[in-house]
Amino acid sequence: MFHFAPRTFTRAVFAGSLLSLTVAVVDSQAATQAASPAPATPDSQLAAKIHKAISDDKAVAGYAQTIKIIVSDGLVSLKGSARSEADKKAIGAKADAIAGEKNVMNNLVIVPDAKPTN
């Protein structure tokens, strides 16, 4: 048979209860954070503005869904492909106008067969 000293048993039950409580609090915080959308950061807002500017320009709107706009600490990197140098420059100009010319790296590659989705 098991024999527990009353104090040891009480401490074990109390410690176990505290551990269970801690897990419950952490789980409810995780559920609350998962339920609420992430707040918009300045970088995500900048990317959204550039995306909208490209989408609103009929000449390059087809690229809005195919290029990647990566923003980190206000620095913009454009990645993907464009059909022509003119399209590449037009997309870069949209990003330059919003983020500032010195903050944009236009890494779009010219692929004449690339077809933007319209």
C-alpha positions in Angstrom: 0.0 0.0 0.0 1.0 3.6 -0.6 1.4 5.9 2.3 1.7 9.6 1.7 2.5 12.2 4.3 -0.4 14.6 4.3 1.8 17.6 3.5 3.5 16.0 0.6 0.3 14.8 -0.9 -1.3 18.3 -0.5 1.7 19.9 -2.1 1.6 17.5 -5.0 -2.1 18.1 -5.6 -1.6 21.9 -5.3 1.4 21.9 -7.7 -0.5 19.8 -10.2 -3.5 22.2 -10.1 -1.2 25.1 -10.7 0.3 23.4 -13.7 -3.1 22.6 -15.1 -4.2 26.2 -14.6 -1.1 27.5 -16.4 -1.7 25.3 -19.4 -5.3 26.5 -19.5 -4.3 30.1 -19.5 -1.7 29.6 -22.2 -4.2 27.7 -24.3 -6.9 30.4 -24.0 -4.3 33.1 -24.9 -3.3 31.1 -28.0 -6.9 30.7 -29.0 -7.6 34.4 -28.6 -4.5 35.3 -30.7 -5.5 32.8 -33.4 -9.1 34.2 -33.5 -8.0 37.8 -34.0 -6.4 38.8 -37.2 -2.8 40.0 -37.1 -2.5 43.8 -36.9 -1.3 45.4 -40.1 2.3 46.4 -40.0 3.9 49.3 -41.8 5.6 46.7 -44.1 2.3 44.9 -44.9 0.6 48.2 -45.5 3.3 49.3 -47.9 3.1 46.0 -49.8 -0.7 46.4 -50.0 -0.4 50.0 -51.4 2.1 48.8 -54.1 -0.1 45.9 -55.0 -3.1 48.1 -55.3 -1.2 50.6 -57.5 -0.2 47.8 -59.9 -3.7 46.3 -59.9 -5.2 49.7 -60.7 -3.0 50.3 -63.7 -4.6 48.5 -66.7 -1.2 48.3 -68.5 0.4 46.1 -65.8 -2.6 44.9 -63.8 -2.1 41.3 -64.9 1.1 41.1 -63.0 -0.5 42.0 -59.7 -1.2 38.3 -59.0 2.1 36.9 -60.4 4.8 39.0 -58.9 6.0 39.0 -55.3 6.2 42.2 -53.4 8.4 41.6 -50.4 8.8 44.4 -47.9 11.2 44.3 -44.9 11.8 47.4 -42.8 10.5 49.6 -45.5 12.7 48.1 -48.2 10.9 46.7 -51.2 11.9 43.8 -53.4 10.0 43.0 -56.5 10.4 39.4 -57.7 8.9 37.5 -60.6 8.9 37.9 -64.4 7.7 40.5 -66.8 7.2 40.2 -70.6 9.2 43.3 -71.5 11.6 45.9 -70.1 8.8 48.5 -70.4 6.5 46.4 -68.1 9.4 45.9 -65.7 10.0 49.6 -65.5 6.3 50.5 -65.2 5.9 48.1 -62.2 9.1 49.4 -60.7 7.9 53.0 -61.1 4.7 52.2 -59.2 6.8 50.8 -56.3 9.2 53.8 -56.5 6.3 56.3 -56.3 5.0 54.7 -53.1 8.1 53.5 -51.3 10.7 55.9 -52.7 13.2 55.1 -55.5 16.1 54.4 -53.1 13.9 51.8 -51.2 13.0 49.6 -54.1 15.0 46.7 -55.7 13.3 45.7 -59.0 14.4 42.1 -59.4 11.9 41.3 -62.1 13.3 39.1 -64.8 12.4 39.7 -68.5 10.7 36.6 -69.9 9.2 37.4 -73.3 6.8 34.5 -73.1 5.5 35.4 -69.6 1.8 36.0 -69.7 0.2 38.1 -67.0 -3.2 37.0 -65.9 -5.9 39.5 -66.9 
